[in-house]
Amino acid sequence: MARLFGTDGVRGIANEELSPVLAMQLGQAGAYVLTKEKAHKPTIMVGCDTRISGDMLANALMAGACSVGANCVYVGVLPTPAVAYLTQKYKVDAGVVISASHNPVEFNGIKFFDGNGYKLPDALEDEIEDLIRNDMPDITFPTGTAVGKVKYRTDAREEYVNHVIQSVPIDLDGIRIVVDCAEGAAYYTSVEALKELGASVVAIHNNPDGTNINSNCGSTHMAELQARVVYEKADLGLAFDGDADRLLAVDEHGEIVDGDQIMAIVGNYMRDKGKLKKDTIVATIMSNLGFFLMGRERGLTIEQTKVGDRYVLERMKEIGASLGGEQSGHIIFLDENTTGDGLLSALHLLQVIVDTGKSLSELAGIMEVLPQALVNASVANHKKDKYLEYPEIAEAIRKLEEKFAGEGRVLIRPSGTEPLVRVMIEGKDSQVIRQEAEKLANLIQDIMF
């Protein structure tokens, strides 16, 4: 049976793979595992993004947590980084976010944070999963006054906005910004923070109705934002995803500035200010080859991890780094928050623009983005980790690696959150790498689906 937890919690189609029953079991097992060493009655903070299934799953999870004697604080719709920050600020025992991030509305997910606001290591997730699969053998269910209760809070989003503003206190007067909120959790916090700092804000996709999250908007659908930035004659555009833990940007000409470029811009600025610990940025194997070349040219150390911001975070903690992230826009400023934070990333990027007086297009020239083709192959979810077991696929990958050796890279990996195998090729000729990536993805899909 496939593992419940992927690279970003438990995820699936709500009311199908991710049912209220499973959410309740995750509440029971998660509350038990994360609080079993505590002598006091534990408390868990719960938040969600804007998708329609959020309340259903949040209430099921909180019922499960209460049934094993934990109290819950429900903060409603909040960005994932806000829940992580508030979990540690209020010294509760754990935090939970109900969100499927950038995925379409029919999906949802459940991800846990420990009491310090960090995503759980594999070992703790395995412990939670084992309890569920073995029918909760170690859990007792209290009665009477020992049952947990739920407290509802509506003021938490202001505390998060204040925290981010205090972390990067910049004057944005005269800066015009188009903000795509993805009809998600950033719809209030991002707009409010930028306005408080003095920016002229044009907000788009900031009217969530529960069904429109990530629908042709946000960091996975950038075309409208690109056009709007040019039309508005804005200085830049900012795109969040559904739970606002990632950021992509658009320069004044409508060109996309991705997570690698943002880390290059901000990382060099932090190094020059003496704030980049160990002159090191932690990235994943999926970062553009141009990012690693930039680091080499500018004397920065670029550490590599496998894909997933949780693995970036683990490496950052191991070596004492202050900046890390992914090309997709998950960027972690560990001195200010414990997870990827789209709004915090936006303010750090804006800080460089304000302090240097340079446009975003000028700043983005700090690295050359080499042509990169990423093509997804749809496969059965339980097969996605086994692609190398098929001889025809393994041989096709071997031949591609030979073809691009010395001139690029070939990276194949199963998605941590979706039933996909991702094929990524970097090289000098964008047409050639696109053709080869599509050819291999089609082969994988034909054989494995």
Helices and strands as residue ranges (DSSP letters): E 5-6, E 9-13, H 20-35, E 43-48, H 54-67, E 71-77, H 80-89, E 94-98, E 107-114, H 122-133, G 144-146, E 150-152, H 156-167, E 176-180, H 186-196, E 200-204, G 218-220, H 223-232, E 236-240, E 247-250, E 256-257, H 259-272, G 277-279, E 280-284, H 289-297, E 301-305, H 309-319, E 323-325, E 331-333, H 342-356, H 360-364, E 372-378, G 381-389, H 391-404, E 409-414, E 420-426, H 430-448
